[in-house]
Amino acid sequence: MNAVSITGSEELEVLSPSCIEIVQFLYADLPTKPWLNVTGLQHFAITAGERSGLPLSDVTLAQRLKQLGYATHMIGKWNLGYFKKEYTPTYRGFDTFLGYMNPFIGYYDHTHVDFTGLPKQPVFEGIDFYNGTSILKDRQGEYATHLFTETAENIIKNHNATQPLFLYLAHLAVHIGNFYKPLEAPAEVISKFKYIEDINRRIQAAMTSVLDDSVGAVFKALHAKNMLDNSIILFVSDNGGEVNPELRGHASNYPLRGKKQTFWEGGIHLPALIWSPLLNLDKPRISEQLMHVTDWLPTLYRAGGGDPADLGPMDGVDMWDALLGGSPSPRTEMLQNLDPIYGVSALRMGDMKLVNGSTGEGFDFWYGPSGLENFTEHTSYDWVFKDGSPVEDVLRENGMWIAQDPDEVYQRNRIKCKKPVPEEAYSSCKPTEKPCLFNITEDPCEYVNLADIYPDQRLGFLKHPSPSNSFHFIPDSVPAGFKLIPSPCIRPGPVPRVTAHSFIHASVADCDLVCLSFVFGPYGLSRLGSLVAVGVLTGILVAVD
């Protein structure tokens, strides 16, 4: 979202002035325990047919919470490997799983279509929709966001409230779908946004609106189950928006620099909010505490009744006390990534950030509509509250409504940079020639390269290691298409860490799990009360005592 704040959505905007908004939240692409360069997964998402996954030695948050007695459920995007059943969600700590294994699917047909780069098998295509480890075909035609929301509501409704609950809802929205239909939303929702001239932006607004409705529906379900009083709700995104039209991107990270799959702030600096009566807020708070995605595991484990000391050595730090009391973040630095394939790295130390190299796409500037051309100042009450909100109704009914001036909160949370982008900003930093240095606190839009002013700051420069995690696609894992035969998965075997791999062929006898079901034709079928997680690979983490 522009300005990286929770704006333009009714339910999130209503939650926002009743919670903590975290404005220094950084995401490194996958919700795992260790830094991704430790697992060898830091270069790119795990793609279809790839013999790769989160190492089985790495214990997930769901596994940790099960040890504390939680019921654990996952809905939506997995994308942490599925070439053996042991790598799938119900073998990694979740009691149930309904969702998809690959980076994206079609919103209605639930297929995953991707390009392999192999001349004989150029397209990987099949149904990627699972109940546990079984392909689910009878829900095709249902809009994914609605289906995931309904599943979450049913889980909450049928939950035994005497047991704590961890619900991880990793929505497909608003990720792009398959190349032949990248943006999809119900027609009646799209029609609400006729005033948006760009049809792609109009559809994306509709997708966001349905996602926002999902937040309200889950919130109402928790209320109906009398679980809100002892719940933690966390909403996060997994990366900045895609703006490259060649990749079907129509997002905007303005005024932040860069986009998805870059290490500029537009790719990694994300909106996040956490809501809970346990925070004991008497007014909304904007948190500027530095936080990394890996910090959620020890933080939520602590909030859920565990002792982070029991987790052993890890990269994440427990932020619970900092969130409760507003004290300084225990985190002072973070390796944002170190990618030896692209030859790019980024390191944050305090206020300063060092960027070296560029991603293969080279999107290193500022992109997307600013929204300033036809800007009209108005209050939140004009466009958020006027039609009512289920979240607002529940909060008021339960005496949890603490909003004082939502617009003041919104203005404080906006990213403020010079407009338009200064001309010198385009030439002052050439990261493929030498590292660039920015003061992110004073210059969140990365306009002013300080590398020549503070040369000593370069001492933290990152050196690239020689091992890589080269992509290793398995040709025999492609769905069989017109032969109507489910395709085999990849041969069982250990997943080496940070090593190069070659193509490996598998036979049906080697297969532990059918990857994707067949399709017809080239484009598919033409401790607490509750830890809840929702969003764009979004999480509402909810828990019950």
NUDRENMI-620552 format. One record per residue (C-alpha): residue in one letter; x, y, z; residue number from 1. Coordinates in steps of 0.02 Angstrom, whole numbers, plus 50000, padded with zeros to 5 digits. Layout:
N
SITE   rest      px      py      pz    nr
SITE      A       X       Y       Z   NUM
...
This chain:
545
SITE   rest      px      py      pz    nr
SITE      M   50000   50000   50000     1
SITE      N   50058   50177   49970     2
SITE      A   50147   50247   50122     3
SITE      V   50154   50070   50193     4
SITE      S   50014   50096   50316     5
SITE      I   49849   50009   50347     6
SITE      T   49739   50117   50236     7
SITE      G   49599   50098   50111     8
SITE      S   49512   49956   50202     9
SITE      E   49367   49966   50322    10
SITE      E   49402   49824   50444    11
SITE      L   49590   49850   50455    12
SITE      E   49567   50037   50468    13
SITE      V   49446   50009   50612    14
SITE      L   49565   49890   50699    15
SITE      S   49710   50009   50672    16
SITE      P   49663   50143   50799    17
SITE      S   49635   50007   50931    18
SITE      C   49801   49918   50918    19
SITE      I   49988   49936   50892    20
SITE      E   50044   49974   50715    21
SITE      I   50222   49915   50684    22
SITE      V   50304   50030   50557    23
SITE      Q   50481   49959   50565    24
SITE      F   50432   49781   50518    25
SITE      L   50549   49698   50394    26
SITE      Y   50514   49537   50301    27
SITE      A   50642   49421   50222    28
SITE      D   50525   49320   50110    29
SITE      L   50478   49164   50209    30
SITE      P   50408   49133   50385    31
SITE      T   50546   49017   50445    32
SITE      K   50646   49010   50605    33
SITE      P   50821   49042   50539    34
SITE      W   50888   49171   50418    35
SITE      L   50853   49108   50243    36
SITE      N   51037   49107   50195    37
SITE      V   51060   48975   50331    38
SITE      T   50933   48859   50249    39
SITE      G   50987   48897   50071    40
SITE      L   50815   48967   50027    41
SITE      Q   50860   49151   50015    42
SITE      H   50870   49173   49826    43
SITE      F   50693   49137   49770    44
SITE      A   50531   49054   49821    45
SITE      I   50519   48865   49806    46
SITE      T   50442   48835   49635    47
SITE      A   50334   48694   49567    48
SITE      G   50423   48527   49548    49
SITE      E   50573   48582   49650    50
SITE      R   50661   48459   49764    51
SITE      S   50681   48581   49905    52
SITE      G   50599   48630   50068    53
SITE      L   50619   48699   50242    54
SITE      P   50740   48574   50322    55
SITE      L   50653   48450   50436    56
SITE      S   50775   48495   50574    57
SITE      D   50697   48669   50583    58
SITE      V   50548   48667   50701    59
SITE      T   50399   48776   50653    60
SITE      L   50296   48889   50766    61
SITE      A   50151   48767   50748    62
SITE      Q   50258   48624   50814    63
SITE      R   50315   48731   50960    64
SITE      L   50137   48783   51004    65
SITE      K   50076   48603   50993    66
SITE      Q   50201   48564   51130    67
SITE      L   50107   48693   51235    68
SITE      G   49941   48607   51203    69
SITE      Y   49875   48713   51059    70
SITE      A   49759   48655   50922    71
SITE      T   49843   48710   50761    72
SITE      H   49763   48744   50593    73
SITE      M   49829   48816   50431    74
SITE      I   49736   48888   50282    75
SITE      G   49809   48955   50120    76
SITE      K   49987   48968   50055    77
SITE      W   50121   48845   50113    78
SITE      N   50267   48865   49989    79
SITE      L   50394   48785   50106    80
SITE      G   50417   48625   50005    81
SITE      Y   50309   48473   49970    82
SITE      F   50417   48348   49875    83
SITE      K   50395   48225   50019    84
SITE      K   50244   48216   50132    85
SITE      E   50355   48250   50282    86
SITE      Y   50381   48427   50216    87
SITE      T   50195   48468   50207    88
SITE      P   50095   48566   50338    89
SITE      T   50011   48420   50429    90
SITE      Y   50183   48344   50457    91
SITE      R   50256   48511   50515    92
SITE      G   50143   48543   50664    93
SITE      F   49971   48582   50593    94
SITE      D   49821   48473   50639    95
SITE      T   49734   48523   50477    96
SITE      F   49780   48608   50314    97
SITE      L   49673   48674   50172    98
SITE      G   49766   48770   50040    99
SITE      Y   49902   48764   49907   100
SITE      M   50084   48712   49904   101
SITE      N   50159   48826   49770   102
SITE      P   50184   49015   49763   103
SITE      F   50011   49053   49689   104
SITE      I   49855   48978   49611   105
SITE      G   49707   49037   49509   106
SITE      Y   49577   49120   49619   107
SITE      Y   49434   49017   49545   108
SITE      D   49509   48864   49458   109
SITE      H   49638   48829   49596   110
SITE      T   49768   48777   49469   111
SITE      H   49952   48822   49470   112
SITE      V   50031   48859   49301   113
SITE      D   50215   48902   49289   114
SITE      F   50355   48894   49162   115
SITE      T   50496   48769   49191   116
SITE      G   50622   48834   49065   117
SITE      L   50639   48657   48994   118
SITE      P   50609   48639   48805   119
SITE      K   50518   48471   48816   120
SITE      Q   50412   48518   48966   121
SITE      P   50395   48708   48961   122
SITE      V   50239   48720   49069   123
SITE      F   50203   48650   49242   124
SITE      E   50015   48645   49258   125
SITE      G   49893   48563   49377   126
SITE      I   49769   48580   49519   127
SITE      D   49860   48640   49674   128
SITE      F   49727   48633   49809   129
SITE      Y   49744   48517   49956   130
SITE      N   49651   48453   50106   131
SITE      G   49799   48387   50206   132
SITE      T   49896   48291   50073   133
SITE      S   49745   48249   49964   134
SITE      I   49701   48347   49807   135
SITE      L   49535   48438   49827   136
SITE      K   49440   48460   49663   137
SITE      D   49259   48485   49716   138
SITE      R   49284   48666   49771   139
SITE      Q   49340   48730   49601   140
SITE      G   49242   48882   49549   141
SITE      E   49238   48954   49725   142
SITE      Y   49334   49117   49750   143
SITE      A   49488   49074   49853   144
SITE      T   49473   49219   49977   145
SITE      H   49292   49173   50014   146
SITE      L   49336   48989   50030   147
SITE      F   49481   49021   50148   148
SITE      T   49375   49139   50254   149
SITE      E   49233   49013   50266   150
SITE      T   49356   48879   50320   151
SITE      A   49426   48993   50456   152
SITE      E   49251   49033   50519   153
SITE      N   49209   48847   50530   154
SITE      I   49370   48806   50621   155
SITE      I   49333   48940   50751   156
SITE      K   49149   48889   50765   157
SITE      N   49192   48705   50795   158
SITE      H   49341   48737   50907   159
SITE      N   49339   48676   51087   160
SITE      A   49368   48842   51173   161
SITE      T   49444   48758   51326   162
SITE      Q   49598   48722   51219   163
SITE      P   49713   48858   51153   164
SITE      L   49704   48886   50965   165
SITE      F   49834   48936   50836   166
SITE      L   49755   48981   50669   167
SITE      Y   49870   49030   50526   168
SITE      L   49771   49104   50382   169
SITE      A   49891   49137   50237   170
SITE      H   49779   49215   50105   171
SITE      L   49812   49207   49919   172
SITE      A   49751   49387   49908   173
SITE      V   49815   49501   49843   174
SITE      H   49951   49400   49757   175
SITE      I   49938   49383   49568   176
SITE      G   49869   49219   49501   177
SITE      N   49911   49125   49342   178
SITE      F   49977   49221   49191   179
SITE      Y   49815   49202   49092   180
SITE      K   49710   49279   49232   181
SITE      P   49827   49365   49355   182
SITE      L   49698   49473   49445   183
SITE      E   49527   49405   49491   184
SITE      A   49384   49464   49601   185
SITE      P   49195   49443   49606   186
SITE      A   49109   49554   49476   187
SITE      E   48994   49634   49605   188
SITE      V   49145   49691   49707   189
SITE      I   49239   49757   49555   190
SITE      S   49087   49863   49512   191
SITE      K   49106   49955   49678   192
SITE      F   49268   50032   49614   193
SITE      K   49211   50099   49445   194
SITE      Y   49291   50266   49487   195
SITE      I   49463   50187   49469   196
SITE      E   49505   50209   49284   197
SITE      D   49643   50080   49270   198
SITE      I   49552   49913   49258   199
SITE      N   49697   49817   49337   200
SITE      R   49703   49936   49485   201
SITE      R   49514   49923   49497   202
SITE      I   49519   49733   49509   203
SITE      Q   49661   49740   49635   204
SITE      A   49559   49859   49742   205
SITE      A   49416   49733   49736   206
SITE      M   49534   49593   49787   207
SITE      T   49592   49698   49934   208
SITE      S   49413   49736   49983   209
SITE      V   49368   49551   49991   210
SITE      L   49524   49520   50095   211
SITE      D   49471   49659   50212   212
SITE      D   49299   49580   50229   213
SITE      S   49388   49420   50280   214
SITE      V   49468   49509   50427   215
SITE      G   49297   49567   50486   216
SITE      A   49222   49393   50465   217
SITE      V   49360   49309   50566   218
SITE      F   49346   49443   50700   219
SITE      K   49158   49415   50712   220
SITE      A   49183   49226   50723   221
SITE      L   49302   49247   50869   222
SITE      H   49177   49361   50954   223
SITE      A   49035   49236   50928   224
SITE      K   49143   49102   51010   225
SITE      N   49183   49218   51158   226
SITE      M   49369   49207   51118   227
SITE      L   49415   49390   51092   228
SITE      D   49454   49430   51273   229
SITE      N   49606   49317   51271   230
SITE      S   49661   49328   51090   231
SITE      I   49805   49401   50992   232
SITE      I   49770   49453   50812   233
SITE      L   49918   49488   50701   234
SITE      F   49906   49555   50523   235
SITE      V   50062   49561   50414   236
SITE      S   50112   49560   50230   237
SITE      D   50251   49453   50158   238
SITE      N   50334   49575   50037   239
SITE      G   50313   49737   49944   240
SITE      G   50202   49750   49792   241
SITE      E   50248   49692   49617   242
SITE      V   50256   49839   49495   243
SITE      N   50337   49757   49344   244
SITE      P   50202   49744   49208   245
SITE      E   50298   49600   49127   246
SITE      L   50262   49503   49287   247
SITE      R   50079   49559   49287   248
SITE      G   50115   49681   49427   249
SITE      H   50002   49831   49456   250
SITE      A   50043   49875   49636   251
SITE      S   50120   50034   49707   252
SITE      N   50246   50050   49848   253
SITE      Y   50257   50238   49828   254
SITE      P   50347   50334   49901   255
SITE      L   50463   50192   49950   256
SITE      R   50601   50136   49834   257
SITE      G   50599   49970   49742   258
SITE      K   50474   49829   49734   259
SITE      K   50447   49647   49775   260
SITE      Q   50606   49542   49761   261
SITE      T   50718   49692   49793   262
SITE      F   50802   49740   49955   263
SITE      W   50749   49922   49945   264
SITE      E   50621   49976   50074   265
SITE      G   50480   49956   49947   266
SITE      G   50517   49771   49942   267
SITE      I   50539   49732   50127   268
SITE      H   50466   49872   50234   269
SITE      L   50288   49817   50269   270
SITE      P   50130   49865   50362   271
SITE      A   50090   49761   50515   272
SITE      L   49973   49776   50662   273
SITE      I   49944   49676   50819   274
SITE      W   49781   49684   50917   275
SITE      S   49745   49606   51085   276
SITE      P   49663   49652   51251   277
SITE      L   49822   49581   51327   278
SITE      L   49917   49734   51265   279
SITE      N   49821   49841   51392   280
SITE      L   49816   49992   51277   281
SITE      D   49722   50146   51331   282
SITE      K   49757   50227   51163   283
SITE      P   49825   50167   50996   284
SITE      R   50013   50160   50978   285
SITE      I   50129   50177   50830   286
SITE      S   50279   50063   50858   287
SITE      E   50444   50114   50778   288
SITE      Q   50535   49969   50859   289
SITE      L   50644   49877   50734   290
SITE      M   50573   49703   50704   291
SITE      H   50613   49560   50585   292
SITE      V   50495   49422   50529   293
SITE      T   50600   49292   50621   294
SITE      D   50558   49380   50785   295
SITE      W   50378   49320   50779   296
SITE      L   50421   49142   50828   297
SITE      P   50498   49180   50999   298
SITE      T   50379   49326   51026   299
SITE      L   50220   49226   50996   300
SITE      Y   50290   49074   51086   301
SITE      R   50317   49185   51238   302
SITE      A   50145   49265   51220   303
SITE      G   50069   49092   51205   304
SITE      G   50139   49036   51372   305
SITE      G   50309   48966   51325   306
SITE      D   50485   49013   51380   307
SITE      P   50592   49069   51232   308
SITE      A   50744   49000   51323   309
SITE      D   50674   48827   51284   310
SITE      L   50688   48861   51097   311
SITE      G   50877   48854   51094   312
SITE      P   50987   48964   50984   313
SITE      M   50892   49058   50848   314
SITE      D   50901   49217   50747   315
SITE      G   50735   49287   50807   316
SITE      V   50723   49388   50968   317
SITE      D   50578   49397   51091   318
SITE      M   50488   49563   51063   319
SITE      W   50342   49533   51181   320
SITE      D   50403   49646   51322   321
SITE      A   50446   49783   51197   322
SITE      L   50272   49773   51120   323
SITE      L   50187   49772   51290   324
SITE      G   50283   49916   51366   325
SITE      G   50344   50015   51217   326
SITE      S   50525   49992   51270   327
SITE      P   50666   49997   51140   328
SITE      S   50679   49847   51026   329
SITE      P   50806   49717   51081   330
SITE      R   50852   49704   50897   331
SITE      T   50981   49829   50834   332
SITE      E   51034   49750   50670   333
SITE      M   50976   49628   50538   334
SITE      L   51046   49544   50385   335
SITE      Q   50909   49581   50259   336
SITE      N   50979   49460   50132   337
SITE      L   51138   49392   50057   338
SITE      D   51106   49319   49885   339
SITE      P   51258   49247   49795   340
SITE      I   51158   49211   49637   341
SITE      Y   51100   49389   49606   342
SITE      G   51257   49454   49690   343
SITE      V   51161   49568   49806   344
SITE      S   51159   49596   49993   345
SITE      A   51084   49717   50118   346
SITE      L   51124   49747   50301   347
SITE      R   51033   49856   50427   348
SITE      M   51128   49917   50582   349
SITE      G   51032   50039   50689   350
SITE      D   50976   50184   50581   351
SITE      M   51095   50140   50440   352
SITE      K   51068   50022   50294   353
SITE      L   51199   49960   50171   354
SITE      V   51143   49899   49998   355
SITE      N   51264   49811   49881   356
SITE      G   51215   49749   49708   357
SITE      S   51047   49735   49623   358
SITE      T   50922   49597   49588   359
SITE      G   50914   49522   49414   360
SITE      E   50767   49632   49367   361
SITE      G   50859   49791   49414   362
SITE      F   50707   49884   49481   363
SITE      D   50804   50007   49588   364
SITE      F   50699   50165   49582   365
SITE      W   50523   50225   49627   366
SITE      Y   50371   50151   49542   367
SITE      G   50183   50147   49542   368
SITE      P   50050   50283   49553   369
SITE      S   50076   50403   49697   370
SITE      G   49891   50438   49723   371
SITE      L   49933   50623   49738   372
SITE      E   49868   50680   49569   373
SITE      N   49686   50692   49623   374
SITE      F   49714   50693   49810   375
SITE      T   49573   50762   49916   376
SITE      E   49595   50781   50103   377
SITE      H   49458   50696   50202   378
SITE      T   49434   50610   50367   379
SITE      S   49426   50425   50403   380
SITE      Y   49245   50446   50454   381
SITE      D   49204   50499   50276   382
SITE      W   49258   50335   50197   383
SITE      V   49291   50206   50332   384
SITE      F   49155   50223   50462   385
SITE      K   49008   50294   50367   386
SITE      D   48940   50124   50311   387
SITE      G   48974   50038   50476   388
SITE      S   49096   49898   50513   389
SITE      P   49078   49728   50597   390
SITE      V   49243   49755   50686   391
SITE      E   49187   49924   50753   392
SITE      D   49021   49850   50811   393
SITE      V   49109   49710   50905   394
SITE      L   49237   49826   50984   395
SITE      R   49104   49948   51044   396
SITE      E   48992   49809   51108   397
SITE      N   49135   49738   51212   398
SITE      G   49203   49903   51276   399
SITE      M   49363   49881   51176   400
SITE      W   49345   50035   51065   401
SITE      I   49489   50149   51112   402
SITE      A   49500   50254   50954   403
SITE      Q   49524   50438   50997   404
SITE      D   49569   50518   50831   405
SITE      P   49595   50390   50693   406
SITE      D   49657   50524   50574   407
SITE      E   49793   50577   50694   408
SITE      V   49853   50396   50701   409
SITE      Y   49848   50385   50512   410
SITE      Q   49946   50546   50487   411
SITE      R   50078   50494   50613   412
SITE      N   50099   50328   50524   413
SITE      R   50121   50396   50348   414
SITE      I   50291   50385   50265   415
SITE      K   50344   50564   50235   416
SITE      C   50472   50600   50099   417
SITE      K   50505   50741   49977   418
SITE      K   50386   50743   49829   419
SITE      P   50425   50722   49689   420
SITE      V   50582   50615   49697   421
SITE      P   50736   50729   49688   422
SITE      E   50827   50713   49521   423
SITE      E   50994   50681   49608   424
SITE      A   50921   50528   49695   425
SITE      Y   50921   50433   49529   426
SITE      S   51108   50454   49503   427
SITE      S   51183   50462   49678   428
SITE      C   51173   50275   49709   429
SITE      K   51235   50144   49585   430
SITE      P   51234   49985   49691   431
SITE      T   51307   49873   49555   432
SITE      E   51463   49983   49554   433
SITE      K   51487   50009   49740   434
SITE      P   51384   49992   49900   435
SITE      C   51261   50128   49947   436
SITE      L   51226   50187   50124   437
SITE      F   51064   50264   50189   438
SITE      N   50997   50329   50354   439
SITE      I   50829   50241   50350   440
SITE      T   50760   50333   50502   441
SITE      E   50786   50504   50424   442
SITE      D   50773   50450   50242   443
SITE      P   50650   50303   50229   444
SITE      C   50631   50329   50041   445
SITE      E   50818   50303   50013   446
SITE      Y   50850   50466   49920   447
SITE      V   51020   50516   49994   448
SITE      N   51170   50401   49974   449
SITE      L   51288   50433   50120   450
SITE      A   51424   50309   50069   451
SITE      D   51550   50443   50022   452
SITE      I   51510   50548   50175   453
SITE      Y   51531   50404   50298   454
SITE      P   51657   50286   50216   455
SITE      D   51695   50199   50382   456
SITE      Q   51518   50132   50386   457
SITE      R   51567   50016   50242   458
SITE      L   51667   49908   50363   459
SITE      G   51511   49801   50385   460
SITE      F   51512   49757   50201   461
SITE      L   51450   49580   50167   462
SITE      K   51558   49455   50072   463
SITE      H   51471   49326   49964   464
SITE      P   51495   49141   50006   465
SITE      S   51538   49019   49868   466
SITE      P   51395   48893   49893   467
SITE      S   51230   48924   49806   468
SITE      N   51055   48853   49807   469
SITE      S   51034   48830   49620   470
SITE      F   50859   48787   49561   471
SITE      H   50835   48599   49537   472
SITE      F   50673   48560   49444   473
SITE      I   50614   48380   49429   474
SITE      P   50547   48351   49252   475
SITE      D   50444   48197   49299   476
SITE      S   50345   48298   49426   477
SITE      V   50249   48391   49289   478
SITE      P   50064   48343   49293   479
SITE      A   50018   48223   49154   480
SITE      G   49886   48335   49074   481
SITE      F   49783   48248   48939   482
SITE      K   49839   48074   48997   483
SITE      L   49731   48103   49151   484
SITE      I   49863   48023   49262   485
SITE      P   49921   48109   49421   486
SITE      S   50105   48147   49411   487
SITE      P   50232   48078   49534   488
SITE      C   50326   48184   49657   489
SITE      I   50510   48190   49682   490
SITE      R   50617   48050   49745   491
SITE      P   50634   48044   49934   492
SITE      G   50800   48100   50002   493
SITE      P   50883   48225   50118   494
SITE      V   50885   48408   50071   495
SITE      P   51062   48475   50078   496
SITE      R   51087   48650   50148   497
SITE      V   51156   48787   50037   498
SITE      T   51221   48673   49900   499
SITE      A   51204   48664   49713   500
SITE      H   51087   48531   49644   501
SITE      S   51061   48446   49477   502
SITE      F   50903   48384   49394   503
SITE      I   50839   48221   49469   504
SITE      H   50712   48108   49387   505
SITE      A   50584   48010   49487   506
SITE      S   50475   47861   49453   507
SITE      V   50303   47825   49523   508
SITE      A   50382   47698   49639   509
SITE      D   50492   47835   49713   510
SITE      C   50345   47951   49748   511
SITE      D   50287   47993   49924   512
SITE      L   50154   48120   49875   513
SITE      V   50063   48165   49715   514
SITE      C   50113   48345   49680   515
SITE      L   49975   48414   49570   516
SITE      S   49824   48332   49493   517
SITE      F   49796   48326   49305   518
SITE      V   49704   48463   49212   519
SITE      F   49625   48479   49040   520
SITE      G   49700   48592   48909   521
SITE      P   49835   48726   48912   522
SITE      Y   49755   48841   49042   523
SITE      G   49679   48725   49168   524
SITE      L   49491   48703   49177   525
SITE      S   49442   48844   49052   526
SITE      R   49910   49001   51290   527
SITE      L   49793   49123   51247   528
SITE      G   49622   49120   51182   529
SITE      S   49674   49116   51002   530
SITE      L   49826   49161   50897   531
SITE      V   49745   49208   50727   532
SITE      A   49841   49257   50569   533
SITE      V   49771   49341   50409   534
SITE      G   49832   49432   50254   535
SITE      V   49938   49421   50101   536
SITE      L   50028   49269   50159   537
SITE      T   49956   49360   50300   538
SITE      G   49938   49304   50473   539
SITE      I   49808   49321   50601   540
SITE      L   49877   49227   50746   541
SITE      V   49746   49189   50877   542
SITE      A   49760   49093   51041   543
SITE      V   49646   49034   51185   544
SITE      D   49688   48976   51363   545
